[in-house]
Amino acid sequence: MGRSVPVKVRRALISVFNKSGVEAFAKALTEMGVQVISTGGTARLLKDSGIPVTLVEEVTGFPEMLDGRVKTMHPRLMAGILARRDVPEHMETIKAHGIEPIDMVVCNLYPFEEVAGRKGVEDEVVIENIDIGGPSMIRAAAKNHAGVAVVTSHEDYDAILAEMRENDGELSYETLRRLATKAFHRTAHYDACIANWFSEAEGDFPQWMLRDFEKVMDLRYGENPHQRAAYYAERGLRHHLLSQVEQLHGKELSFNNLYDLHAARTLCDEFTLPCVVIIKHNNPCGCALGENLAAAYEKAYECDPVSAFGSVIAVNRTVDVPLAERLRELFVEVLFAPGYDDEALEILTAKADIRILRSSER
């Protein structure tokens, strides 16, 4: 078979820690004629729900052992996942050993990151939450994605079922490739968390440190209009530049908008009194405090009225009508605030070009 043809799902291996939606997903698979193989707690849950399940030990001939440390690491499973469907010798080999292909692997992992992040947790507990079989199955299925679907998130269940129903149980190569991409990023992030946890024992400056980023949004353009850009945030961070920020009005943000917004937010966060910060090209062209935002704005604006045109402005109070009336007279690229009065927002949104951001972060 070619390396980019649809795959008909006939046999699925399901082994999940997070069991959200797995009963409905497995039930739908069996209704489409898919044989479900499962392990431990997942198998018990499915059986209790009346879903026909083949236990892993029935396939491997070996029971789970070592307190569940060894469940799925067996040639009868791994060969069924890794055999290339387009290589006759592979298919002949597994047939000679009585091994059937596995067309779908549904697996999520022990919650290492969550457990390791708890205060006072003992090392032994953290280490027992290092998943071994799960990442191995996920990586095997993702490597052989031309013939195997790898499902690592319950968020994908509905879309997968919809595609299978529409295509007589088949999944397209594009879907298989997308799922594999997601799977490798999942295991990479998982291993990075484990490696960083071990490195933390070395102190503040360990020999190795890994970071993982996820795209938050595409940007209107890069530093110059002919350049492309996107904004990424480090996974696991509770706070970043756009965390808990909602855009209420205006065009898409650009690279320069975010560059200036970072400077504006950082400076504004230094103060507790009503503050207005005006930034242009990453330089403060005005920063002032006042008894209210309108008074602070007047002082900030007077610092450099010319550069304030096309600027990014951050304030640390709810925008009221007096400030909105003043801002109506100025071309502003971005306005950032913790809130807006209704009438003030109505005044500001009459300007088509202003990007209005609201932060709910406290």
N, C-alpha and C positions, 0 to 999 in steps of 0.2 A: 504494500500500500504506500501511497505518497506520504510525504512528511507534512502535508498541510490539508488533509482531508478531514471531514467530520468524524467524530467517534461515537459509536453507538454504545451506550452504557448498559451493560448487562449484569455487572457484578460490582458492588460497592463495599469498601471497608470503612466502617464508621467507628471512630474512637475519639471521644471528645471530653474535655474537662468541663468547659462551659456548655451546658446542655440546652441553652436557649433555642427553642424552635426545632430541636432535633427529632422529636417524636413526629411532628407533622411532616418534616422533610423525609424521614425514613418511610413513613406510611405512604407518602406520595410516590416515592421510588418503587416500593413494592407493588403499588397499584399499576405501575407501568411495566411490571414484570422483572424488576431488578432484584437480584439476590443480594440481601444485606448480610454482611459478616460484621461481627462486633465483639468488643472486649468488655470485661469487667462490669463496672457500674453502668456504662452505656447500654450494654446488652441486657442487663436486668431491667433497666428503665423501659427499653423497647418491648421486651417480653411482657412486662406488666401492663403495657399499653395495648397488648394484643397484636403486636407487629411480628411477623415471622422473622426469626433471626437465626443465622448460623454462627455458633460460637467459634472464636478464633482457634481454641484448642481442638475443635473438630476438624479444622483445616490443617493445623500444624502437627497434630498428634502429641503435642506437649502442653502441659498445664502452665498457667501463669505461675511464676516463682519469684523468690527473693522479695517478698512483700510487694509484688507488683512491679519490681524493677525490670523484669524480663517478661514481655507479653507478645510483642509483635516482631521481634528481631529473629526472623526465621526464614530460611530460603523459600519455603512454600508460600510465604507472603511477598517477600522482597523480589523473588524471581517473577512472580505474577505481576508485580508493579513495573519492574525494570525491563522486562523482555520487550524488545522492539518489535512492533507488529509488522514492520516492513522488512524485517530480516528473517528469511525462512529458517535459517539455522537456529535463531533464538526460539522461534515458535516450535520447532521440532524438538529442541532440547527440553523445554518445559513440558511438552506433551509426553516425552519419553519418561519424565519423572512424575507424571500424574499431576502436574501443576496447571491450574487454570488461570488465565489472565484476570487481573483486577483492573477495571476500567475507571474507577473513581475512588479517591482517598479523601475522606472527610475527617479532618483532624484539627483540633486546636490544643493548646499546650498548657501544662501546669502553670499556675500564675506566679512565676518566679519574681517578676518585677514588683507585683503587689506585695508579696510576702517579704521580699528583701527590703521594701520601703517602710515596713512597720517598725516602730520603736521597740527596742528591747528584745527583738526576736533572736533566738539562738542560732548559731551558725549551722547546727545540725538540721534544724527545721528548714532553713534556707536551702541547704544543699539537697535535701530530699525533694525540693520543688524544682530541681534542674531536670527537665524532661530529656530523655534520651531517645526512646523509641519514636516519640512523636516527630521531632525534627528529622529523624532518619527517614521515616515514611514520607513526610512532606517533601524533603529534598529529592527522594527517589522518584516520587510522582511528578514533581516539577521538572526534574531532568528529563523524564520520559513524557513530557506534556503532549507530544504529538499523538500519543496513544492513551493518555490517562488524564482525567480531570482531577485537579487537586483543590479542595475546598477548605479554606482555613478560617472562614468567618461566617457566622450565621446570617450576616447581612447579605450574603450572596445567595442564600437558599431560594428565595422567591424567583429571582431572575433566572437561575439555573433550571428550576422546575418549569417555568414558563417557556424557555427555549426548548427544553426536551419535549414538552407537550406539543409544541408547534411543529417539531421536526422528527416525530416518531422516535423519541428517545435519544436523538443525536445532539451533540454539542459541536459547534463550529470550531475550527482551528483558532480563529481570532479569540474566541472565549477561552479556549484552553491556554493560549499564550498569555492572555490577561491574568488568568488565575495563577499561572506559574510565576509571573512577574510579582504578583502580590505575595505568593508563598515564599519566594526567595527573600523578599524584603522582610517578611515576618520572621523567618529564621535568623536572618542577619541581625535584626534588631534584638531578638531574643538572646543571641550569643553575645552581642555587644553589652547587653545589660549584665550578663553573667561575668564576662571578662572585666567589666568596670567594677563590679562588686568585689571580685578578688583583688583588683588593683588598689582599691580603697584601703586595704590593710597596709599598704606601703606608705601611707601618709598623704600629705597635701600635694605632692608632686610625684606621682607614680611614673614608672618607666613608660607605660603605655596608657593611652586614654582614647576611647572611641566615642564618636558622636554620630547621631542619626537624625536626618532632617526630613520633614514632610512638607509638601507644597500646601500653602494656605490659599493662595490665589494667583492667577495670572495677572500681570500688570499691563497697563495701557501701552507703555513702551519703556525702554531702558533709559540710560543717562541721556541719550539722544533719540529723537523720534524714529530714526531708521533701525534702532536696536530693539530686540525682544528682551523681555524680563519676566520674572516671576518671584514671588515672595515665599520663602521657606522658613519654617520655625523648627527649632530642635524638639524632637519628640520627647515627651515626658516633662517638659517645662510647664509649670502652671501659669506663668506669666511671660508674655512676649509683647512686641510692639502692637499687635492687632488682636491680642487675646481679649475676649469680651468686648470687642468694638463692633458697632453696627453702623453701616453707612446709610444715612437717611436720605441723602440727596446727592445728585451730581454724577459726573462721568466716572469711569474706572480710575483707580489710583495709578500713578506712574512711579517709576523708580525714584525720581527726584522728590516726589511728594512724600514718600516714605523716608527718604534720607533726611529731609527737613523735619518731618514729623518726629523722628527719633530725637533730634536735637531739641525740638520745641517741648516735647513731653518730658525729657530728662531735666531740662532747665526749670520748667514749670513745677515739677514734682519737688523741687528744693524748697518751695514756699508754702506756708499755711494761710497767710493773708490772701485776699483777693489778688490774683496775679494774671497778667496778660503777657504772653511771649510772642514776638513776631520774628520769624526766621525766613531768610532768603539765601539760597545757595549754601545752606548749612551754617550760616553765620547769623548771630543775633543782631537784628537791626533795631530791636526795641524790646525792653523788658522792664516792667514796672509793677509796683504794688499800689493799691489804693483802698479807700473805704468801701468801694464797690467796683464791679468790673468796668463800668463805663468810665469811671475816674482813672482806673489803672490803664485802660486802653488809650485815653487821651495822652497820658504821659509816655506810654510805650511808642505810640505813633509819632510823637514829636521828636523822638530820638533820631529818626531817619525817615521822613515821609516819602522820599523818593523810592527807597528800597522796599518800603512796605507794599508797593504795588506788585501783585502776583505772589504774595507771600503765603506762608503756612502759619496759622495762628493757633496757639493752645491757651486755654484758660482753665482755671481750677474751681469754677463755680458754675451753676446753672446759668445759661445765657438768657438774659431778660430783654425786654423791649428796648430800654435805653441803649444797650450795647448793640442790639440788632439794628437799630436805626443808624448808628454810626457806621457799622460794617456795611450797610447798604450802599454807602458812598464810595467804597473801596473795592477794587478787584482783588478777591482772595481766592487762592488755589484750594486751600484746605482749612476748615475750621474744626477744631477738636475741643470737646467739652464733655463734662460728666452728665449734662442734661440741657434741655431747652424748654422754655415756657412755650405754650401752644402759639400764642400770638407772635412771639419772637421767631419761632420756626416758620410761621406763615410769611413773615417779612423776608426772611433769609431765602426761602425756597422760591421766591419770585425771581431770584437771580439764577439763571440757568447753569452758569459755569462753576459755581462754588460747590465743593465737595464737603458735605456736612457729616461729621463723625460723632457718634455718641459712645462714651465708654461707661460700662456698668461695673468696672473694676473699682474696688474700694480698698 
